[in-house]
Amino acid sequence: MTPQHFALAWSVLFAAALIGGTALKLWLAQRQQRHVLAHRDAVPAPFRGSITLEAHQKAADYTVARLRFGLWTTLFSAVIVLVWTLEGGLQLLNGWVSSTFGTALGGQLALLVAFALIGALLDLPWEVARTFGLEARFGFNRQTPRSFVLDLLKNAMVSAVILLPLALLVLWIMQVAGSWWWLWAWAGLTAFSLLMMVVYPLVIAPLFNKFQPLPDGEVKTRAQALMQRCDFALSGLFVMDGSRRSAHANAYFTGMGAARRVVLFDTLLAQLSPAQIEGVLAHEVGHYKRHHILKRMVVMFGVSLAGFALLGWLSNQVWFYVGLGVMPNLFAPNHALALILFSLVLPVFGVFFSPLAAATSRKHEFEADAYAAQHSDAHALGEALVTLYRDNASTLTPDPLYVRFYYSHPPALQRLQRLGALPDVAPVPSPTAATA
């Protein structure tokens, strides 16, 4: 085959994947919407003692609203990818940047920055609509326009300070490291990722939220006793002011080594009892004790290594650029072009691997639940899950195929059945109990 034939075949394959993947997403969303609406008017029998019909219907309506919103964003994203590639958008941007800033290292960085800024501007209206439209309509948004803008500015500042030097480093490696640049770039980004696990909770996260030590009381006493039982070392237990932005509740572990800490949203403390919080924390400890974090890191680094190796090969293939609507520079570097095109192509084909990642994640969640049941009260964890499903308006009746394709966590019914907590789920305690 001639280079022209390779370019044409690549164009056809890319277009087919883009159209097929988008159609698949839309079909799955429609299935989920129909399934949720078909079960909207009746609370599943096992939850009738803990979830009211009103709460169940709110969850259904919220799920459907998010799906409909997602339909538009999916279509918009597909169109943007098409415009950037086969419609020549990136070709035009590259031409303008090259003529304005040149094609040396500075010009390559300028192309990455211009592409990122345009992408951020295109995403901004959707983020505004999601925050002040969708989330506000269901009572979850607590951001003001002022705090929203401040978050945007902080994000821009952090991105400039961290990502610009990182991008410059990768471009420099691509320029000087020869045919094995992709291995050195992968090593650099892997080291950066590990460093960020330490730096993020200590330096970056406090720029966006306030973190205060968990106050003395039953929650702290239970948490400390749990960590001792599980032989799990922490640098601290913290409460984050998540209620500043959203009514959604959450808890998470962050950091590694000496920076490893537990963070509880203040909304979580307001919704769950001390015993239920202990169950949630035991679940998170289970992820570490079952080596899920390490396994995910190994998989992530392995996949990224394969991705960099593939990019190292594709960046030297003229058909890779031409087939995506871009004419590569003949006497100048194409490093930024290769990075941008790869970032556009990867999600198009990656969507077909979503079920594999989702299935692995759900398996890990079951294992963490089992660990929590061994080291805390399974019944209390079951109550906590029901409360979180209710207060976060998560549907109890998802479409099974949609679950297999997308859900990183098992549906409520499956989790409670595995825990052996389903028959005993009781009405959730009053919020005052959670502050003891």
C-alpha positions in Angstrom: 0.0 0.0 0.0 1.1 3.5 -0.8 1.3 6.2 1.9 -1.9 7.7 0.4 -3.7 4.4 0.8 -2.5 4.1 4.4 -3.7 7.7 5.1 -7.1 7.0 3.6 -7.5 3.7 5.5 -6.6 5.4 8.7 -9.1 8.2 8.0 -11.9 5.6 7.4 -11.0 3.6 10.5 -10.9 6.8 12.7 -14.2 8.0 11.3 -15.8 4.6 11.8 -14.6 4.5 15.4 -15.7 8.0 16.2 -19.2 7.4 14.7 -19.5 3.9 16.2 -18.3 4.9 19.6 -20.7 7.9 19.7 -23.6 5.8 18.6 -22.8 3.3 21.2 -22.7 5.9 24.0 -26.0 7.4 22.8 -27.7 3.9 22.6 -26.5 3.0 26.1 -27.7 6.3 27.5 -31.1 5.7 26.0 -31.3 2.2 27.5 -30.4 3.6 30.9 -33.0 6.3 30.6 -35.8 3.9 29.6 -34.9 1.5 32.3 -34.8 4.1 35.1 -38.1 5.7 34.0 -39.7 2.3 33.8 -39.0 1.7 37.5 -39.6 5.3 38.6 -42.9 4.8 40.3 -42.0 2.0 42.7 -39.2 1.7 45.2 -37.4 -1.7 44.9 -38.8 -3.9 47.7 -35.6 -4.3 49.7 -35.3 -0.5 50.1 -38.9 0.4 51.0 -38.0 0.7 54.6 -35.2 3.2 54.0 -35.9 5.1 50.8 -39.1 7.0 50.3 -40.9 7.1 46.9 -40.2 10.8 46.7 -36.4 10.2 47.2 -36.5 7.4 44.7 -38.3 9.5 42.1 -35.8 12.4 42.6 -33.0 9.9 42.0 -34.7 8.8 38.8 -35.3 12.3 37.6 -31.7 13.4 38.4 -30.3 10.3 36.6 -32.4 11.0 33.5 -31.5 14.7 33.5 -27.8 13.9 33.7 -28.2 11.4 30.9 -30.0 13.9 28.7 -27.3 16.5 29.5 -24.7 13.9 28.6 -26.3 13.2 25.3 -25.7 16.8 24.2 -22.1 16.8 25.6 -21.4 13.5 23.8 -22.6 14.8 20.5 -20.7 18.1 21.0 -17.5 16.4 21.9 -17.8 14.2 18.8 -18.3 17.2 16.6 -15.3 19.0 18.1 -13.1 16.0 17.5 -14.2 15.8 13.9 -13.6 19.6 13.4 -10.1 19.4 14.9 -9.2 16.4 12.7 -10.9 15.6 9.5 -12.3 19.1 9.0 -8.9 20.7 9.3 -9.2 22.7 12.5 -5.9 21.6 13.9 -4.3 22.2 10.5 -5.5 25.8 10.6 -4.3 26.3 14.2 -0.9 24.8 13.5 -0.5 27.1 10.5 -1.3 30.2 12.5 0.9 29.2 15.5 3.8 28.3 13.2 3.7 31.6 11.4 3.3 33.6 14.6 5.6 31.8 17.1 7.8 29.6 14.8 8.3 25.9 14.9 11.1 25.7 17.5 10.5 24.6 21.1 8.7 27.8 22.0 6.4 27.4 19.0 5.7 23.8 19.9 4.7 24.8 23.4 2.5 27.6 22.0 0.6 25.1 19.9 -0.1 23.0 23.0 -1.2 26.0 25.0 -3.4 27.3 22.2 -5.1 23.9 21.8 -5.7 23.6 25.6 -7.1 27.1 25.9 -9.5 26.6 23.0 -10.6 23.3 24.6 -11.2 25.0 28.0 -13.2 27.8 26.4 -15.3 25.2 24.5 -16.0 23.2 27.7 -16.8 26.3 29.9 -20.4 26.8 28.8 -21.1 23.2 29.5 -19.6 23.4 32.9 -21.6 26.5 33.7 -24.8 24.8 32.6 -24.0 21.7 34.6 -23.2 23.6 37.8 -25.8 26.3 37.7 -28.4 24.5 35.7 -28.5 20.7 36.3 -26.9 20.6 39.8 -28.7 23.6 41.0 -32.1 22.3 39.8 -31.8 19.3 42.0 -30.5 21.2 45.0 -26.8 20.0 44.9 -25.0 23.1 43.7 -23.7 25.5 46.4 -21.3 27.4 44.3 -21.8 31.1 43.6 -20.7 32.7 40.4 -17.9 34.4 42.3 -16.6 31.1 43.8 -16.9 29.4 40.4 -14.8 32.1 38.7 -12.2 32.0 41.6 -12.0 28.2 41.0 -11.4 28.8 37.3 -8.6 31.2 38.1 -7.0 28.9 40.6 -7.1 26.0 38.2 -5.5 28.2 35.5 -2.8 29.2 37.9 -2.1 25.7 39.1 -2.1 24.4 35.5 0.3 27.1 34.4 2.7 26.5 37.2 2.7 22.7 36.9 1.7 21.7 33.4 3.6 24.3 31.4 7.0 23.2 32.7 5.9 19.5 32.3 4.8 20.0 28.7 8.1 21.9 28.0 10.1 19.0 29.5 8.2 16.4 27.3 8.7 18.5 24.2 12.4 18.9 25.0 12.8 15.1 25.5 11.1 14.5 22.2 13.6 16.9 20.5 16.9 15.6 22.0 16.4 12.0 23.1 16.2 10.4 19.6 14.1 7.4 18.7 13.8 6.3 22.3 12.3 9.6 23.5 9.0 7.9 24.4 10.7 5.8 27.0 12.4 8.8 28.7 9.2 10.8 28.5 7.2 8.0 30.1 9.8 7.7 32.9 9.6 11.4 33.5 5.8 11.5 33.6 5.7 8.4 35.9 8.1 10.1 38.3 6.0 13.2 38.2 2.8 11.2 38.9 4.4 9.6 42.0 5.6 13.0 43.2 2.1 14.5 42.8 0.7 11.8 45.1 2.8 13.4 47.8 2.5 17.1 46.8 -1.2 17.2 45.9 -2.7 16.7 49.4 -0.1 18.9 51.1 0.2 21.8 48.6 -2.4 21.8 45.9 -5.7 20.6 47.5 -5.5 23.3 50.2 -5.6 26.0 47.5 -9.2 24.9 46.7 -10.6 23.7 50.1 -10.1 24.0 53.8 -8.8 20.9 55.6 -9.2 20.8 59.4 -8.2 17.9 61.7 -11.1 15.7 62.6 -12.4 16.9 65.9 -12.4 14.7 69.0 -15.4 12.6 69.4 -16.8 9.2 68.6 -16.0 9.4 64.9 -12.4 10.1 65.5 -12.2 7.4 68.3 -13.7 4.8 66.0 -11.5 5.8 63.1 -8.3 5.6 65.1 -9.3 2.2 66.6 -10.0 1.0 63.0 -6.6 2.1 61.8 -5.0 0.3 64.7 -7.0 -2.9 64.1 -6.0 -2.8 60.4 -2.4 -1.9 61.0 -2.9 1.1 58.7 -0.6 4.1 59.2 -1.9 7.6 58.5 -0.5 11.2 58.7 -3.9 12.4 59.8 -7.7 12.5 59.7 -9.2 15.6 58.1 -12.5 17.2 57.4 -12.9 19.1 54.1 -15.5 21.8 53.5 -17.1 20.1 50.5 -20.4 21.8 51.3 -19.0 25.0 49.8 -19.5 23.6 46.4 -21.9 20.7 46.5 -24.4 18.9 48.7 -22.9 15.6 47.5 -21.1 13.6 50.2 -17.8 11.7 49.9 -14.7 10.4 51.7 -11.4 9.4 50.3 -7.8 8.5 51.0 -5.1 10.5 49.4 -1.4 10.7 49.2 1.2 8.1 49.8 3.9 7.3 52.3 4.1 10.0 55.0 1.5 12.1 53.2 -1.2 9.5 53.3 -4.4 10.8 54.9 -8.1 10.3 55.2 -10.4 13.1 54.1 -14.1 13.3 55.1 -16.5 15.7 53.5 -18.3 17.8 56.0 -21.5 16.7 54.3 -20.6 13.1 55.0 -20.3 13.8 58.7 -23.7 15.4 58.6 -25.4 12.5 56.9 -23.9 9.4 58.6 -23.6 8.0 62.1 -20.2 7.2 63.6 -20.6 3.5 63.0 -21.6 4.1 59.4 -18.5 6.3 58.9 -16.4 3.6 60.3 -17.8 1.2 57.8 -17.0 3.6 54.9 -13.5 4.1 56.2 -13.0 0.3 56.5 -14.0 0.0 52.9 -11.4 2.5 51.8 -8.7 0.8 54.0 -9.8 -2.4 52.2 -8.6 -1.0 48.9 -5.1 -0.6 50.3 -5.0 -3.9 52.1 -6.2 -5.7 49.0 -3.5 -3.9 47.0 -6.0 -2.3 44.7 -4.1 1.0 44.7 -0.8 -0.7 43.8 -2.5 -2.8 41.1 -4.2 0.2 39.6 -0.9 2.1 39.5 0.9 -0.8 37.9 -1.8 -1.1 35.2 -1.9 2.7 34.7 1.9 2.9 34.3 1.9 -0.2 32.1 -0.8 1.1 29.8 0.9 4.5 29.7 4.1 2.9 28.7 2.4 1.0 25.8 0.7 4.3 24.9 4.0 6.2 24.7 5.6 3.4 22.7 2.7 3.5 20.2 3.0 7.3 20.1 6.7 7.0 19.5 6.0 4.9 16.4 3.0 6.8 15.1 4.8 10.2 15.4 7.1 9.0 12.6 4.3 7.9 10.3 3.2 10.5 7.8 -0.1 8.8 7.3 -0.9 9.3 11.0 -1.0 13.0 10.4 -2.5 13.2 6.9 -5.2 10.7 7.8 -6.4 13.0 10.5 -6.5 16.1 8.4 -3.1 17.6 9.3 -0.1 18.1 7.0 3.0 17.5 9.1 5.9 19.9 8.9 8.5 18.6 6.5 11.5 20.5 7.8 10.5 21.2 11.4 9.4 19.2 14.4 5.9 17.8 14.7 6.1 16.9 18.4 3.2 19.1 19.6 1.1 17.9 16.6 1.7 14.3 17.5 0.8 14.8 21.2 -2.4 16.7 20.3 -3.5 14.1 17.7 -2.8 11.2 20.0 -4.9 12.9 22.8 -7.8 13.2 20.3 -7.5 9.7 19.0 -7.1 7.8 22.3 -10.6 8.5 23.7 -12.2 7.6 20.4 -10.8 4.1 20.5 -10.6 3.9 24.3 -14.4 3.9 24.7 -14.5 0.3 23.5 -12.3 -0.8 26.4 -14.6 0.8 29.0 -16.3 -2.5 30.1 -13.0 -4.1 31.0 -11.9 -1.2 33.2 -15.4 -1.0 34.8 -15.5 -4.7 35.5 -12.1 -4.6 37.2 -13.2 -1.6 39.3 -16.4 -3.3 40.4 -14.5 -6.4 41.4 -12.2 -4.2 43.6 -15.3 -2.6 45.2 -16.7 -6.0 46.2 -13.4 -7.0 47.7 -13.1 -3.7 49.7 -16.7 -4.3 50.9 -15.7 -7.8 52.1 -12.7 -6.4 53.9 -14.9 -3.8 55.6 -17.4 -6.4 56.7 -14.5 -8.3 58.4 -13.2 -5.2 60.3 -16.4 -3.2 61.0 -20.2 -3.6 61.1 -21.4 -4.8 57.7 -24.9 -3.7 58.7 -23.7 -0.2 59.4 -21.9 -0.1 56.1 -25.0 -1.2 54.3 -27.0 1.6 56.0 -24.3 4.1 55.0 -24.5 3.0 51.4 -28.2 3.4 51.3 -28.0 6.8 52.9 -25.4 7.9 50.3 -27.5 6.6 47.5 -30.5 8.4 48.8 -28.8 11.8 49.6 -26.7 11.8 46.4 -29.8 10.9 44.3 -28.2 7.8 42.8 -30.6 5.5 41.1 -31.3 2.1 42.6 -32.5 0.7 39.3 -29.8 1.0 36.6 -29.9 -0.8 33.3 -27.7 -4.0 33.6 -25.9 -3.4 30.3 -25.2 0.2 31.2 -23.8 -1.0 34.5 -21.5 -3.4 32.8 -20.2 -0.8 30.4 -19.8 2.2 32.7 -20.3 1.6 36.4 -17.1 1.6 38.4 -19.1 0.7 41.6 -21.6 -2.1 41.7 -25.3 -1.1 42.0 -26.7 -0.8 45.5 -28.7 -4.1 45.4 -25.7 -6.1 44.4 -23.4 -4.5 47.0 -25.9 -5.0 49.9 -26.6 -8.6 48.9 -22.8 -9.4 48.9 -22.5 -7.7 52.3 -25.4 -9.7 53.7 -26.8 -6.4 54.9 -29.8 -6.1 52.5 -32.5 -7.7 54.7 -31.6 -5.6 57.7 -31.4 -2.2 56.1 -33.2 0.2 58.4 -34.3 3.8 58.1 -31.2 6.1 58.3 -30.5 7.9 61.6 -31.2 11.6 62.1 -28.3 14.0 61.0 -27.8 14.9 64.7 -26.5 11.4 65.4 -23.7 11.9 62.9 -22.2 14.8 64.8 -21.7 12.9 68.0 
